[in-house]
Amino acid sequence: MDFAVEIDGLSKDYETGFWRKKKVRALDRLTLNVRPGQIFGFLGGNGAGKTTTIKLLMRLMFPTEGTARILGRSIDEVEMHSRIGYCPENPYFYDYLTANELMDYFGRLFGYDAGIRKEKSEELLTAVGLTPPEWKRQLRKYSKGMLQRVGIAQALINDPEIVFLDEPMSGLDPVGRREIRELISGLRDKGVTVFMSTHILSDIEALCDEVAILRGGKLAASGDLNDLLTKSGEQRSLEISVKGISAAAVREQIEFIAGATIIAKASGAVIELLDESDVEAALKIIRDAGGHLISIQPVKQSLEELFVREATT
């Protein structure tokens, strides 16, 4: 199996208007591959098509055109879906059940006997940060963050080979987000593929190996996260850190280099260059002023900068 997820020309039109004759394209010929055993970040602005894509893959709705395969099998194959875990953006459960009862219900759907259901329920509810007294509380008394934790727990009840998480951090406090990040990272360590959609960019940077960004239902960018961040576009290309000199002492000389800037730091300065060919000139200025080189490294743009550029322009 070369890819855990293979999406080929997937599109979805929604019918709108009083007579349902108008069509709005929510997803436009999306083609995307996700390698197994990684955490894949799926990004885009509101209405970009992220949730639509996940629902199409889960077969909760049907595409207008295009095909997709998960774990090497068509998404039309019902049996294949028993190997998948899914937590929707807004989990909705029978709210008169307790968390224990809900997990037992899903365990029954997968054919586990009572002993295994109990063991899995306790293990997963603990893993998502819920305490034994909370297991016995009706879901209608849960906060949004607690429901989100239960949603993630039920997505793992069947030991899935791939998990789809739509906004898994929604409603969680900082401690909860850290716990769920550790849980998701642990899934990767076990070889589970995680396909995650979220607006929390710091979680994407902390967790994801590769990302895709949607804009207006179309794929705007995809690839290895570090590679995408290093492709600086209009960002500055090199950063030189130095010590032993003040920025003021060499500012005039440094800024004589086209596009160069210098920023004062407590122990020295940071020089940013647009062109690698200017490195020797900058180093000579530093040496002549009695400064010492600490490092030279390419400047990465932030994920926020990448997202704003690709998702909105």
Backbone as CSV, one residue per row, in Angstrom:
resi,resn,N_x,N_y,N_z,CA_x,CA_y,CA_z,C_x,C_y,C_z
1,MET,0.846,-1.195,0.000,0.000,0.000,0.000,0.882,1.247,0.000
2,ASP,0.851,1.999,-1.105,1.678,3.195,-1.225,1.123,4.368,-0.421
3,PHE,-0.206,4.499,-0.381,-0.830,5.630,0.300,-1.968,5.148,1.190
4,ALA,-2.119,5.833,2.331,-3.240,5.530,3.220,-4.528,6.147,2.679
5,VAL,-4.393,7.313,2.048,-5.540,7.995,1.439,-5.155,8.418,0.031
6,GLU,-6.009,8.109,-0.944,-5.806,8.519,-2.336,-7.091,9.196,-2.818
7,ILE,-7.004,10.479,-3.108,-8.152,11.252,-3.576,-7.876,11.685,-5.008
8,ASP,-8.803,11.385,-5.901,-8.593,11.645,-7.323,-9.773,12.417,-7.911
9,GLY,-9.558,13.722,-8.130,-10.555,14.558,-8.799,-11.876,14.658,-8.071
10,LEU,-11.845,14.693,-6.741,-13.076,14.692,-5.951,-13.747,16.061,-5.968
11,SER,-15.031,16.096,-6.315,-15.809,17.341,-6.350,-17.148,17.129,-5.657
12,LYS,-17.675,18.239,-5.127,-18.998,18.192,-4.505,-19.742,19.487,-4.781
13,ASP,-20.932,19.349,-5.387,-21.827,20.490,-5.613,-23.016,20.386,-4.673
14,TYR,-23.401,21.518,-4.087,-24.608,21.587,-3.266,-25.686,22.336,-4.042
15,GLU,-26.891,21.803,-3.982,-28.019,22.473,-4.624,-28.597,23.495,-3.664
16,THR,-28.833,24.713,-4.156,-29.352,25.791,-3.318,-30.528,26.461,-4.001
17,GLY,-31.124,27.413,-3.309,-32.256,28.147,-3.868,-33.581,27.443,-3.581
18,PHE,-34.658,28.171,-3.791,-35.999,27.658,-3.466,-36.328,26.386,-4.255
19,TRP,-35.976,26.372,-5.548,-36.274,25.213,-6.391,-35.091,24.254,-6.492
20,ARG,-34.059,24.512,-5.702,-32.885,23.636,-5.683,-32.243,23.512,-7.061
21,LYS,-32.315,24.567,-7.853,-31.773,24.520,-9.216,-30.386,25.149,-9.310
22,LYS,-30.028,25.948,-8.308,-28.698,26.548,-8.319,-27.709,25.589,-7.657
23,LYS,-26.497,25.587,-8.180,-25.477,24.717,-7.625,-24.269,25.531,-7.161
24,VAL,-23.786,25.183,-5.986,-22.588,25.813,-5.434,-21.537,24.725,-5.274
25,ARG,-20.367,24.941,-5.862,-19.295,23.938,-5.779,-18.499,24.153,-4.504
26,ALA,-18.609,23.196,-3.581,-17.890,23.280,-2.308,-16.496,22.677,-2.389
27,LEU,-16.330,21.705,-3.276,-15.037,21.051,-3.465,-14.833,20.862,-4.963
28,ASP,-13.647,21.259,-5.440,-13.436,21.325,-6.891,-12.234,20.487,-7.322
29,ARG,-12.498,19.267,-7.792,-11.490,18.380,-8.386,-10.251,18.236,-7.499
30,LEU,-10.472,17.885,-6.259,-9.365,17.701,-5.313,-8.633,16.396,-5.599
31,THR,-7.331,16.491,-5.759,-6.469,15.319,-5.904,-5.377,15.405,-4.843
32,LEU,-5.251,14.342,-4.038,-4.373,14.408,-2.874,-4.028,12.990,-2.430
33,ASN,-2.780,12.796,-2.010,-2.345,11.504,-1.465,-1.754,11.705,-0.077
34,VAL,-2.037,10.761,0.816,-1.517,10.805,2.181,-0.772,9.503,2.447
35,ARG,0.491,9.628,2.833,1.292,8.443,3.101,0.912,7.822,4.445
36,PRO,1.050,6.497,4.575,0.678,5.834,5.829,1.634,6.164,6.970
37,GLY,1.121,6.106,8.195,1.940,6.263,9.380,2.347,7.673,9.722
38,GLN,1.707,8.678,9.131,2.053,10.057,9.432,0.829,10.809,9.948
39,ILE,1.098,11.991,10.483,0.021,12.901,10.869,-0.087,13.938,9.760
40,PHE,-1.245,14.000,9.142,-1.460,14.868,7.983,-2.390,15.999,8.381
41,GLY,-1.945,17.239,8.192,-2.745,18.407,8.537,-3.522,18.923,7.340
42,PHE,-4.817,19.115,7.538,-5.716,19.551,6.466,-6.240,20.925,6.834
43,LEU,-5.792,21.955,6.096,-6.045,23.344,6.471,-6.866,24.073,5.418
44,GLY,-7.485,25.160,5.852,-8.244,26.013,4.951,-9.127,26.940,5.758
45,GLY,-9.533,28.041,5.147,-10.424,28.979,5.821,-11.825,28.401,5.960
46,ASN,-12.704,29.177,6.601,-14.093,28.750,6.734,-14.721,28.579,5.357
47,GLY,-15.380,27.451,5.139,-16.027,27.197,3.863,-15.099,26.760,2.753
48,ALA,-13.856,26.404,3.101,-12.881,26.015,2.073,-13.131,24.613,1.530
49,GLY,-13.864,23.779,2.289,-14.164,22.431,1.822,-13.558,21.325,2.665
50,LYS,-13.002,21.660,3.830,-12.337,20.653,4.662,-13.328,19.609,5.185
51,THR,-14.381,20.076,5.844,-15.355,19.146,6.408,-16.078,18.385,5.311
52,THR,-16.363,19.048,4.200,-16.985,18.360,3.060,-16.108,17.202,2.594
53,THR,-14.809,17.444,2.485,-13.887,16.387,2.057,-13.940,15.199,3.006
54,ILE,-13.877,15.476,4.302,-13.875,14.383,5.277,-15.194,13.615,5.241
55,LYS,-16.309,14.317,5.109,-17.597,13.635,5.036,-17.708,12.779,3.779
56,LEU,-17.122,13.239,2.683,-17.106,12.435,1.462,-16.287,11.167,1.671
57,LEU,-15.143,11.302,2.322,-14.304,10.137,2.581,-14.982,9.153,3.530
58,MET,-15.766,9.674,4.478,-16.488,8.819,5.412,-17.765,8.245,4.816
59,ARG,-18.075,8.643,3.617,-19.287,8.216,2.902,-20.554,8.695,3.594
60,LEU,-20.454,9.844,4.253,-21.634,10.460,4.855,-22.377,11.303,3.829
61,MET,-21.740,11.557,2.699,-22.375,12.181,1.545,-21.673,11.657,0.293
62,PHE,-22.272,11.898,-0.844,-21.753,11.339,-2.083,-21.161,12.443,-2.963
63,PRO,-20.047,12.152,-3.638,-19.407,13.177,-4.476,-20.178,13.418,-5.767
64,THR,-20.030,14.613,-6.287,-20.577,14.917,-7.607,-19.752,14.211,-8.683
65,GLU,-18.455,14.166,-8.460,-17.564,13.441,-9.369,-16.286,13.114,-8.627
66,GLY,-15.501,12.195,-9.194,-14.227,11.832,-8.590,-14.323,10.571,-7.754
67,THR,-13.168,10.066,-7.352,-13.092,8.832,-6.568,-12.095,9.002,-5.432
68,ALA,-12.138,8.078,-4.491,-11.176,8.079,-3.389,-10.991,6.659,-2.876
69,ARG,-9.803,6.415,-2.353,-9.479,5.122,-1.755,-8.841,5.361,-0.393
70,ILE,-9.179,4.512,0.559,-8.585,4.556,1.889,-8.026,3.178,2.192
71,LEU,-6.778,3.134,2.621,-6.104,1.862,2.921,-6.134,0.927,1.717
72,GLY,-6.028,1.525,0.530,-5.951,0.752,-0.698,-7.276,0.243,-1.228
73,ARG,-8.386,0.629,-0.577,-9.695,0.134,-1.006,-10.655,1.296,-1.233
74,SER,-11.597,1.097,-2.132,-12.559,2.141,-2.462,-13.376,2.522,-1.230
75,ILE,-13.700,3.808,-1.137,-14.523,4.254,-0.016,-15.947,3.707,-0.111
76,ASP,-16.308,3.115,-1.260,-17.640,2.509,-1.405,-17.726,1.154,-0.711
77,GLU,-16.592,0.569,-0.348,-16.596,-0.744,0.305,-16.917,-0.576,1.790
78,VAL,-18.055,-1.077,2.185,-18.524,-0.898,3.565,-17.565,-1.521,4.563
79,GLU,-17.038,-2.706,4.262,-16.180,-3.408,5.215,-14.927,-2.604,5.555
80,MET,-14.419,-1.853,4.580,-13.208,-1.080,4.800,-13.379,-0.057,5.914
81,HIS,-14.583,0.445,6.099,-14.816,1.497,7.086,-14.680,0.996,8.523
82,SER,-14.664,-0.310,8.725,-14.442,-0.849,10.073,-12.986,-0.658,10.502
83,ARG,-12.125,-0.284,9.573,-10.707,-0.060,9.874,-10.411,1.424,10.096
84,ILE,-11.456,2.241,10.122,-11.327,3.700,10.214,-11.901,4.194,11.537
85,GLY,-11.275,5.233,12.107,-11.850,5.961,13.229,-12.211,7.368,12.771
86,TYR,-13.288,7.916,13.327,-13.742,9.237,12.882,-14.336,10.016,14.042
87,CYS,-13.833,11.240,14.217,-14.422,12.169,15.181,-14.855,13.415,14.421
88,PRO,-16.169,13.680,14.321,-16.649,14.842,13.566,-16.366,16.150,14.287
89,GLU,-16.571,17.233,13.561,-16.323,18.558,14.124,-17.200,18.824,15.340
90,ASN,-18.458,18.445,15.255,-19.394,18.625,16.372,-20.001,17.275,16.730
91,PRO,-19.327,16.509,17.593,-19.848,15.186,17.928,-21.243,15.287,18.546
92,TYR,-22.150,14.451,18.071,-23.485,14.399,18.673,-23.769,12.966,19.087
93,PHE,-24.032,12.796,20.356,-24.303,11.462,20.892,-25.636,11.471,21.630
94,TYR,-26.136,10.301,21.930,-27.336,10.197,22.754,-27.003,10.747,24.136
95,ASP,-27.547,11.920,24.441,-27.063,12.629,25.626,-27.591,12.077,26.939
96,TYR,-28.503,11.100,26.876,-28.979,10.481,28.118,-28.034,9.360,28.558
97,LEU,-27.079,8.993,27.702,-26.097,7.974,28.053,-24.949,8.582,28.847
98,THR,-24.304,7.766,29.643,-23.041,8.172,30.254,-21.909,7.873,29.273
99,ALA,-20.721,8.370,29.580,-19.579,8.091,28.709,-19.294,6.594,28.655
100,ASN,-19.393,5.931,29.806,-19.203,4.480,29.847,-20.194,3.764,28.947
101,GLU,-21.451,4.161,29.027,-22.497,3.521,28.234,-22.298,3.772,26.741
102,LEU,-21.875,4.982,26.405,-21.632,5.299,24.999,-20.505,4.443,24.430
103,MET,-19.415,4.329,25.180,-18.298,3.516,24.715,-18.695,2.047,24.606
104,ASP,-19.516,1.586,25.543,-20.004,0.211,25.473,-20.857,0.002,24.221
105,TYR,-21.657,1.000,23.886,-22.509,0.940,22.690,-21.664,0.790,21.430
106,PHE,-20.620,1.626,21.303,-19.773,1.540,20.124,-18.983,0.235,20.110
107,GLY,-18.590,-0.244,21.289,-17.910,-1.531,21.357,-18.791,-2.666,20.859
108,ARG,-20.072,-2.603,21.180,-21.016,-3.607,20.696,-21.116,-3.578,19.168
109,LEU,-21.100,-2.365,18.599,-21.187,-2.250,17.138,-20.023,-2.959,16.451
110,PHE,-18.877,-3.003,17.120,-17.713,-3.664,16.539,-17.587,-5.116,16.988
111,GLY,-18.565,-5.603,17.741,-18.612,-7.017,18.073,-17.727,-7.460,19.219
112,TYR,-17.278,-6.541,20.069,-16.447,-6.921,21.202,-17.297,-7.511,22.317
113,ASP,-16.734,-8.471,23.056,-17.469,-9.016,24.192,-17.373,-8.055,25.380
114,ALA,-18.130,-8.342,26.430,-18.283,-7.398,27.541,-16.960,-7.055,28.203
115,GLY,-16.090,-8.046,28.401,-14.825,-7.799,29.074,-13.930,-6.861,28.280
116,ILE,-13.851,-7.096,26.974,-13.020,-6.236,26.116,-13.611,-4.837,26.032
117,ARG,-14.954,-4.742,25.962,-15.602,-3.417,25.912,-15.256,-2.604,27.150
118,LYS,-15.316,-3.235,28.307,-15.022,-2.540,29.561,-13.558,-2.093,29.590
119,GLU,-12.666,-2.978,29.187,-11.239,-2.665,29.198,-10.908,-1.518,28.249
120,LYS,-11.445,-1.585,27.025,-11.182,-0.539,26.044,-11.779,0.788,26.485
121,SER,-12.992,0.742,27.030,-13.663,1.961,27.468,-12.838,2.686,28.530
122,GLU,-12.412,1.958,29.534,-11.659,2.576,30.619,-10.304,3.099,30.129
123,GLU,-9.649,2.316,29.265,-8.346,2.725,28.743,-8.452,4.010,27.923
124,LEU,-9.448,4.086,27.049,-9.561,5.237,26.149,-10.086,6.474,26.865
125,LEU,-11.039,6.321,27.752,-11.545,7.478,28.481,-10.464,8.072,29.374
126,THR,-9.617,7.216,29.920,-8.476,7.708,30.693,-7.483,8.422,29.786
127,ALA,-7.251,7.865,28.608,-6.275,8.432,27.669,-6.664,9.837,27.214
128,VAL,-7.976,10.111,27.117,-8.407,11.439,26.677,-8.606,12.404,27.843
129,GLY,-8.262,11.960,29.069,-8.252,12.876,30.197,-9.531,12.961,30.999
130,LEU,-10.409,11.965,30.889,-11.632,11.937,31.700,-11.417,11.036,32.908
131,THR,-11.995,11.429,34.034,-11.808,10.696,35.287,-12.951,9.712,35.511
132,PRO,-12.738,8.669,36.325,-13.800,7.681,36.577,-15.139,8.274,37.007
133,PRO,-15.172,9.292,37.896,-16.483,9.867,38.224,-17.171,10.493,36.997
134,GLU,-16.382,11.055,36.072,-16.948,11.662,34.862,-17.471,10.607,33.899
135,TRP,-16.915,9.395,33.947,-17.392,8.327,33.077,-18.865,8.011,33.339
136,LYS,-19.290,8.237,34.586,-20.645,7.841,34.999,-21.648,8.987,34.886
137,ARG,-21.196,10.117,34.366,-22.064,11.284,34.234,-22.727,11.288,32.857
138,GLN,-24.011,11.683,32.810,-24.705,11.751,31.522,-24.043,12.790,30.621
139,LEU,-24.015,12.494,29.330,-23.352,13.378,28.382,-24.022,14.742,28.285
140,ARG,-25.291,14.829,28.614,-25.982,16.133,28.571,-25.415,17.104,29.608
141,LYS,-24.656,16.555,30.573,-24.056,17.387,31.603,-22.587,17.689,31.301
142,TYR,-22.129,17.290,30.136,-20.739,17.513,29.747,-20.571,18.893,29.103
143,SER,-19.390,19.463,29.288,-19.031,20.680,28.565,-18.646,20.312,27.134
144,LYS,-18.479,21.319,26.290,-18.073,21.066,24.906,-16.729,20.348,24.853
145,GLY,-15.801,20.779,25.694,-14.488,20.152,25.707,-14.553,18.696,26.139
146,MET,-15.399,18.387,27.104,-15.540,17.008,27.558,-16.178,16.140,26.478
147,LEU,-17.164,16.685,25.761,-17.766,15.939,24.649,-16.740,15.676,23.557
148,GLN,-15.842,16.644,23.356,-14.802,16.463,22.349,-13.883,15.309,22.744
149,ARG,-13.578,15.202,24.017,-12.728,14.109,24.496,-13.414,12.764,24.264
150,VAL,-14.706,12.702,24.566,-15.443,11.457,24.340,-15.466,11.122,22.845
151,GLY,-15.629,12.161,22.011,-15.645,11.936,20.573,-14.352,11.315,20.074
152,ILE,-13.233,11.775,20.623,-11.940,11.208,20.225,-11.812,9.780,20.742
153,ALA,-12.283,9.544,21.968,-12.207,8.189,22.532,-12.990,7.188,21.693
154,GLN,-14.216,7.555,21.282,-15.013,6.606,20.498,-14.407,6.348,19.124
155,ALA,-13.635,7.333,18.601,-13.001,7.152,17.297,-11.900,6.099,17.338
156,LEU,-11.462,5.742,18.555,-10.351,4.794,18.704,-10.794,3.441,19.235
157,ILE,-12.085,3.241,19.445,-12.591,2.032,20.086,-12.278,0.774,19.274
158,ASN,-12.153,0.908,17.959,-11.946,-0.250,17.083,-10.492,-0.449,16.682
159,ASP,-9.550,0.196,17.398,-8.123,0.119,17.050,-7.916,0.409,15.564
160,PRO,-8.315,1.582,15.093,-8.291,1.863,13.650,-6.876,1.966,13.101
161,GLU,-6.761,1.717,11.798,-5.491,1.897,11.102,-5.305,3.346,10.655
162,ILE,-6.405,4.062,10.526,-6.364,5.474,10.167,-7.486,6.188,10.897
163,VAL,-7.202,7.395,11.381,-8.179,8.177,12.139,-8.368,9.530,11.471
164,PHE,-9.622,9.912,11.280,-9.968,11.219,10.734,-10.513,12.077,11.878
165,LEU,-9.853,13.195,12.144,-10.224,14.090,13.239,-10.547,15.465,12.664
166,ASP,-11.799,15.883,12.803,-12.231,17.183,12.295,-12.315,18.151,13.469
167,GLU,-11.376,19.077,13.541,-11.265,20.043,14.645,-11.214,19.335,16.005
168,PRO,-10.234,18.460,16.230,-10.195,17.685,17.480,-9.914,18.513,18.719
169,MET,-9.325,19.707,18.561,-8.990,20.533,19.723,-10.102,21.515,20.087
170,SER,-11.188,21.489,19.358,-12.271,22.446,19.586,-12.818,22.316,21.005
171,GLY,-12.863,23.443,21.710,-13.451,23.454,23.050,-12.526,23.008,24.158
172,LEU,-11.300,22.617,23.831,-10.369,22.136,24.851,-9.563,23.285,25.451
173,ASP,-9.287,23.195,26.749,-8.414,24.177,27.387,-6.956,23.806,27.082
174,PRO,-5.995,24.661,27.451,-4.590,24.371,27.122,-4.091,23.023,27.625
175,VAL,-4.512,22.627,28.826,-4.094,21.325,29.346,-4.687,20.208,28.500
176,GLY,-5.964,20.347,28.150,-6.614,19.350,27.308,-5.963,19.240,25.944
177,ARG,-5.601,20.381,25.369,-4.938,20.354,24.055,-3.612,19.627,24.135
178,ARG,-2.865,19.853,25.211,-1.580,19.162,25.354,-1.799,17.652,25.485
179,GLU,-2.805,17.240,26.252,-3.087,15.820,26.412,-3.475,15.166,25.091
180,ILE,-4.291,15.850,24.313,-4.729,15.282,23.037,-3.585,15.285,22.025
181,ARG,-2.734,16.306,22.062,-1.555,16.295,21.196,-0.676,15.083,21.482
182,GLU,-0.488,14.798,22.774,0.328,13.639,23.151,-0.339,12.342,22.692
183,LEU,-1.662,12.289,22.789,-2.397,11.111,22.339,-2.223,10.919,20.825
184,ILE,-2.372,11.999,20.071,-2.245,11.919,18.608,-0.823,11.534,18.217
185,SER,0.163,12.105,18.886,1.550,11.749,18.624,1.801,10.278,18.916
186,GLY,1.173,9.767,19.979,1.303,8.359,20.315,0.698,7.448,19.264
187,LEU,-0.373,7.896,18.612,-0.965,7.107,17.529,0.021,6.940,16.381
188,ARG,0.708,8.016,16.028,1.719,7.925,14.970,2.810,6.944,15.356
189,ASP,3.224,6.976,16.628,4.273,6.066,17.079,3.850,4.606,16.918
190,LYS,2.542,4.361,16.956,2.021,2.996,16.789,1.765,2.643,15.327
191,GLY,2.065,3.581,14.427,1.873,3.319,13.011,0.516,3.694,12.478
192,VAL,-0.310,4.358,13.302,-1.645,4.782,12.876,-1.524,6.078,12.075
193,THR,-2.203,6.148,10.945,-2.246,7.375,10.148,-3.312,8.297,10.729
194,VAL,-2.991,9.572,10.886,-3.935,10.554,11.415,-4.154,11.644,10.368
195,PHE,-5.397,11.834,9.970,-5.796,12.880,9.026,-6.559,13.912,9.849
196,MET,-5.949,15.086,10.062,-6.471,16.039,11.043,-6.753,17.397,10.415
197,SER,-7.967,17.874,10.606,-8.348,19.221,10.199,-8.458,20.088,11.445
198,THR,-7.821,21.253,11.439,-7.913,22.148,12.590,-7.568,23.571,12.181
199,HIS,-8.097,24.537,12.938,-7.742,25.938,12.736,-6.615,26.368,13.670
200,ILE,-6.205,25.489,14.579,-5.182,25.837,15.560,-3.819,25.521,14.958
201,LEU,-3.185,26.545,14.371,-1.979,26.336,13.587,-0.809,25.847,14.425
202,SER,-0.759,26.226,15.693,0.343,25.763,16.545,0.293,24.247,16.717
203,ASP,-0.900,23.670,16.720,-1.017,22.213,16.822,-0.541,21.538,15.544
204,ILE,-0.828,22.160,14.403,-0.331,21.627,13.130,1.193,21.636,13.113
205,GLU,1.794,22.760,13.534,3.253,22.861,13.544,3.878,21.852,14.499
206,ALA,3.208,21.601,15.638,3.769,20.693,16.637,3.644,19.229,16.234
207,LEU,2.624,18.894,15.413,2.298,17.492,15.185,2.540,16.984,13.767
208,CYS,2.292,17.813,12.775,2.106,17.279,11.416,3.396,17.095,10.635
209,ASP,3.421,16.014,9.857,4.523,15.739,8.947,4.299,16.437,7.608
210,GLU,3.083,16.326,7.101,2.724,16.962,5.836,1.402,17.702,6.010
211,VAL,1.160,18.675,5.133,-0.079,19.446,5.193,-0.613,19.680,3.790
212,ALA,-1.897,19.973,3.730,-2.525,20.466,2.505,-3.378,21.661,2.889
213,ILE,-3.404,22.670,2.028,-4.187,23.876,2.273,-5.208,24.037,1.151
214,LEU,-6.480,24.167,1.543,-7.542,24.390,0.581,-7.876,25.872,0.506
215,ARG,-8.235,26.324,-0.694,-8.731,27.688,-0.892,-9.889,27.629,-1.870
216,GLY,-11.082,27.988,-1.397,-12.256,27.987,-2.266,-12.563,26.636,-2.873
217,GLY,-12.332,25.571,-2.100,-12.629,24.231,-2.577,-11.550,23.610,-3.435
218,LYS,-10.467,24.349,-3.685,-9.376,23.828,-4.508,-8.106,23.697,-3.677
219,LEU,-7.245,22.780,-4.100,-5.980,22.596,-3.411,-5.038,23.748,-3.751
220,ALA,-4.611,24.484,-2.711,-3.726,25.633,-2.923,-2.265,25.269,-2.722
221,ALA,-1.986,24.367,-1.794,-0.609,23.959,-1.530,-0.631,22.642,-0.771
222,SER,0.407,21.835,-0.955,0.524,20.586,-0.191,1.972,20.142,-0.212
223,GLY,2.340,19.343,0.793,3.691,18.809,0.840,4.216,18.722,2.257
224,ASP,5.500,18.391,2.363,6.169,18.321,3.654,6.125,19.698,4.329
225,LEU,5.747,19.719,5.599,5.555,20.997,6.288,6.837,21.817,6.323
226,ASN,7.953,21.194,6.664,9.212,21.940,6.726,9.602,22.500,5.367
227,ASP,9.378,21.711,4.320,9.701,22.188,2.978,8.859,23.400,2.610
228,LEU,7.575,23.350,2.938,6.689,24.467,2.606,7.079,25.729,3.370
229,LEU,7.484,25.571,4.623,7.855,26.731,5.425,9.193,27.318,4.994
230,THR,10.077,26.461,4.471,11.388,26.937,4.042,11.314,27.661,2.706
231,LYS,10.315,27.298,1.877,10.107,28.013,0.621,9.587,29.397,0.970
232,SER,10.477,30.352,1.032,10.164,31.606,1.710,9.398,32.613,0.879
233,GLY,9.285,32.382,-0.449,8.577,33.368,-1.245,9.217,34.729,-1.103
234,GLU,8.472,35.673,-0.549,9.000,37.027,-0.384,9.696,37.197,0.962
235,GLN,9.804,36.131,1.748,10.438,36.244,3.047,11.956,36.334,2.878
236,ARG,12.640,36.811,3.894,14.093,36.932,3.829,14.712,35.539,3.848
237,SER,15.818,35.382,3.103,16.340,34.047,2.855,17.351,33.564,3.891
238,LEU,18.136,34.466,4.494,19.168,34.044,5.427,19.179,34.918,6.678
239,GLU,19.519,34.282,7.791,19.612,34.992,9.061,20.985,34.718,9.662
240,ILE,21.722,35.778,9.949,23.062,35.657,10.531,23.010,36.188,11.960
241,SER,23.346,35.329,12.910,23.377,35.741,14.324,24.822,35.994,14.732
242,VAL,25.067,37.129,15.383,26.432,37.499,15.781,26.427,37.994,17.225
243,LYS,27.604,37.953,17.846,27.764,38.507,19.191,29.025,39.362,19.229
244,GLY,29.135,40.167,20.275,30.341,40.969,20.444,30.304,42.321,19.772
245,ILE,29.201,42.642,19.097,29.047,43.964,18.492,27.618,44.437,18.733
246,SER,27.434,45.745,18.655,26.085,46.299,18.751,25.547,46.563,17.355
247,ALA,24.242,46.489,17.217,23.623,46.759,15.918,23.924,48.180,15.452
248,ALA,23.936,49.118,16.392,24.162,50.522,16.028,25.530,50.728,15.398
249,ALA,26.519,49.934,15.840,27.888,50.135,15.365,28.069,49.798,13.891
250,VAL,27.237,48.886,13.379,27.429,48.451,11.982,26.180,48.658,11.131
251,ARG,25.167,49.297,11.685,23.900,49.423,10.975,24.059,50.072,9.598
252,GLU,24.796,51.181,9.567,24.935,51.915,8.302,25.602,51.057,7.230
253,GLN,26.644,50.306,7.608,27.342,49.460,6.640,26.476,48.284,6.186
254,ILE,25.782,47.669,7.139,24.936,46.507,6.809,23.795,46.923,5.890
255,GLU,23.170,48.038,6.194,22.017,48.456,5.406,22.423,49.003,4.044
256,PHE,23.727,49.149,3.827,24.209,49.499,2.489,24.066,48.300,1.543
257,ILE,24.020,47.072,2.124,23.776,45.860,1.338,22.296,45.842,0.946
258,ALA,22.007,45.639,-0.321,20.629,45.712,-0.819,19.720,44.727,-0.087
259,GLY,18.654,45.276,0.496,17.647,44.442,1.138,18.007,43.928,2.509
260,ALA,19.185,44.263,3.035,19.624,43.757,4.334,19.053,44.594,5.470
261,THR,18.794,43.930,6.597,18.368,44.627,7.811,19.139,44.056,8.987
262,ILE,19.236,44.828,10.052,19.911,44.354,11.259,19.030,44.650,12.457
263,ILE,18.925,43.670,13.349,18.059,43.780,14.529,18.921,43.624,15.774
264,ALA,18.806,44.565,16.702,19.593,44.514,17.933,19.080,43.402,18.844
265,LYS,20.002,42.659,19.460,19.700,41.640,20.451,20.518,41.915,21.699
266,ALA,20.138,41.293,22.817,20.818,41.558,24.085,22.307,41.225,24.008
267,SER,22.657,40.134,23.314,24.055,39.716,23.275,24.753,40.067,21.972
268,GLY,24.061,40.754,21.083,24.668,41.077,19.797,23.640,41.579,18.807
269,ALA,23.528,40.877,17.657,22.598,41.335,16.628,22.250,40.178,15.699
270,VAL,21.149,40.352,14.959,20.735,39.409,13.922,20.632,40.188,12.619
271,ILE,21.304,39.683,11.600,21.292,40.308,10.279,20.474,39.432,9.346
272,GLU,19.555,40.046,8.626,18.738,39.307,7.670,19.100,39.757,6.260
273,LEU,19.364,38.764,5.384,19.777,39.030,4.009,18.778,38.424,3.030
274,LEU,18.570,39.110,1.937,17.712,38.583,0.878,18.480,37.681,-0.084
275,ASP,19.757,37.928,-0.234,20.547,37.232,-1.247,21.742,36.535,-0.593
276,GLU,21.879,35.228,-0.849,22.990,34.464,-0.286,24.348,35.008,-0.712
277,SER,24.405,35.629,-1.878,25.686,36.144,-2.375,26.226,37.295,-1.528
278,ASP,25.401,37.843,-0.635,25.828,38.959,0.212,26.429,38.494,1.542
279,VAL,26.509,37.167,1.758,26.993,36.653,3.038,28.426,37.094,3.309
280,GLU,29.313,36.960,2.326,30.719,37.317,2.529,30.869,38.787,2.896
281,ALA,30.110,39.648,2.240,30.195,41.086,2.547,29.744,41.353,3.974
282,ALA,28.677,40.676,4.407,28.174,40.870,5.769,29.177,40.342,6.794
283,LEU,29.781,39.182,6.515,30.751,38.614,7.454,31.987,39.499,7.581
284,LYS,32.414,40.126,6.485,33.576,41.026,6.546,33.279,42.231,7.444
285,ILE,32.055,42.757,7.320,31.674,43.893,8.179,31.698,43.472,9.644
286,ILE,31.215,42.269,9.918,31.180,41.762,11.297,32.597,41.591,11.840
287,ARG,33.472,40.960,11.051,34.857,40.736,11.498,35.591,42.059,11.725
288,ASP,35.432,42.988,10.799,36.114,44.267,10.926,35.669,45.039,12.162
289,ALA,34.406,44.797,12.595,33.892,45.486,13.780,34.198,44.724,15.068
290,GLY,34.893,43.572,14.938,35.255,42.794,16.125,34.179,41.842,16.593
291,GLY,33.195,41.565,15.757,32.126,40.657,16.137,32.472,39.205,15.862
292,HIS,31.676,38.302,16.412,31.896,36.865,16.253,30.611,36.212,15.733
293,LEU,30.781,35.340,14.760,29.640,34.647,14.148,29.101,33.559,15.076
294,ILE,27.786,33.517,15.253,27.129,32.444,16.014,26.531,31.411,15.068
295,SER,25.766,31.875,14.090,25.130,30.930,13.175,24.670,31.644,11.902
296,ILE,24.526,30.829,10.842,23.893,31.276,9.598,22.842,30.230,9.255
297,GLN,21.611,30.644,9.081,20.553,29.672,8.788,19.480,30.292,7.906
298,PRO,18.811,29.448,7.107,17.707,29.956,6.286,16.545,30.378,7.171
299,VAL,15.852,31.397,6.752,14.702,31.888,7.517,13.438,31.171,7.060
300,LYS,12.753,30.550,8.012,11.479,29.928,7.705,10.354,30.919,7.974
301,GLN,9.411,30.948,7.081,8.208,31.706,7.369,7.388,30.921,8.395
302,SER,6.513,31.587,9.098,5.650,30.895,10.046,4.504,30.214,9.287
303,LEU,3.892,29.233,9.925,2.751,28.571,9.305,1.607,29.560,9.106
304,GLU,1.487,30.524,10.006,0.443,31.540,9.844,0.662,32.343,8.561
305,GLU,1.908,32.714,8.299,2.210,33.460,7.067,1.909,32.617,5.834
306,LEU,2.302,31.335,5.895,2.017,30.429,4.778,0.519,30.280,4.579
307,PHE,-0.211,30.105,5.679,-1.653,29.910,5.604,-2.342,31.132,5.010
308,VAL,-1.975,32.305,5.498,-2.616,33.537,5.006,-2.352,33.712,3.514
309,ARG,-1.127,33.430,3.094,-0.795,33.614,1.683,-1.530,32.607,0.794
310,GLU,-1.549,31.330,1.207,-2.105,30.292,0.351,-3.621,30.172,0.463
311,ALA,-4.163,30.458,1.635,-5.595,30.227,1.847,-6.452,31.431,1.483
312,THR,-5.828,32.614,1.340,-6.643,33.812,1.139,-6.298,34.589,-0.117
313,THR,-5.230,34.218,-0.831,-4.851,35.008,-2.004,-4.995,34.197,-3.282
